[in-house]
């Protein structure tokens, strides 16, 4: 196993750089294919979220792999290599496995314990499978990461250590923590949700449960906006929220009527400029009188969960607007308390990394064992053929009995060594036992390689489409 990950995240890079380095769906596909075209890499996939960009690959050379993957990340992100390099991190073999398992459990998230990362890992694996760039190693790794993440959420209290980015953002707007705070703040307000993807859908559902009076959904694809509205208003949801879809061209007018705006789209440019926010505030001031007691009107609450950002950062400085975006969430999460359950998850991750490494090392020796048994079978077949030449009078029953006896002798001689070598191969440094077997029995490297390729192809067929 020569697993390598090169990436950057909110822990190593400023949000402004992450925003510039974000990858479009087309850029992800191009990056994957260029990764496989690079000499050191045999397979690869990309994990790209609002606060991380990571390229995973199976490489045969560490230093060459780091250089190549870093260069490819720079090329496809559009950020110069010299500018990108200081913020990159590199993990190799077991450390790379440990990193992904920690990410899957939410330990490396901006909000510790959030579960949305599991869906993003699932998407990363699906993309690698669809593009045929994820082979046996990455299929095994990412599927195991999903299982580890689910274990962490079901067997520990990691969920208490944090919450989804949506909930955290709404808490920042509401000025407190917990669903009661969000509910008291959101009750009776009108919300505009821009986008209809997973994050926007979660935001809409959270606001509906919190008791907003109305949700308007705007999306570039009207059918997706209508679908989200149907989900929000379908019988049995228990929210009782009024919801409707709107065209993107009507966002300015809808914002003037809204109290809360949540935006999370895949746009590469700004969805709402500072001018858009100022225009909406002016319209609100003209149509919404101050309260009867002369109190000031509530601000226009803006939550930007997109990367790159949807809402102009200049809105932070516009009177009457209250903006929370990925950058401000990163600052707020730095002071978030860590639950004691985090230590339990870290122990779980360590155990799972050790088990995964042992399984990979044991699998590494399987082609050699198969090649050894194939060689033994050829020897048996050759000797039986020679015996038949010397003793042509053997009848069919005698020939079968002799053949079975010779095969049993060979199987018994090989059984204990092959079982033991598989056990030893699962231990650290166990890969050397495969080399020892090949040397002792003078196995043809080409035969071992052909077994490995056949094994990989079978596994690829079984895993393709499975997430």
Buried (B, 14 or more C-beta within 10 A) or exposed (E): BBBBBBBBBBBBBEBEBBBBBBBBEEBBBBBBBBBBEBEBBBBBBBBBBBBBBBBBBBBEBBEBBBBBBBBBBBBBBEBEBEEBBEBBBBBBBBEBBBBBBBBBBBBBBBBBBBBBBBBBBBBBBBBBBEBEBBBBBBBBBBBBBBEBBBBBBEEBBBBEBBBBBBBBBBBBBBEEBEBEBBBEBBEEBBBBBBBBBBBBBBBBBBBBBBBBEBBBBBBBEBEBBBBBBEBBBEEEEEBEBBBBBBEBEEBBBBBBBBBBBBBBBBBEEBBBBBEBBBBBBEBBEEEEEEEEEEEEBBBBBBBBBBBBBBBBBBBBEBEBBBBBBBBBBBEBBEEBEEBEBBEBBBEBBEEBBBEBBBEBBBBBBBBBBBBBBBBBEEEBEEBBEEBBEEEEEBEEEEBEEBBEEBBEEBBEEBEEEBEEBBEBBBEEEBBEBBEEBBEEEEBEEEBBEBBBEEBBEEBBEEBEEEB
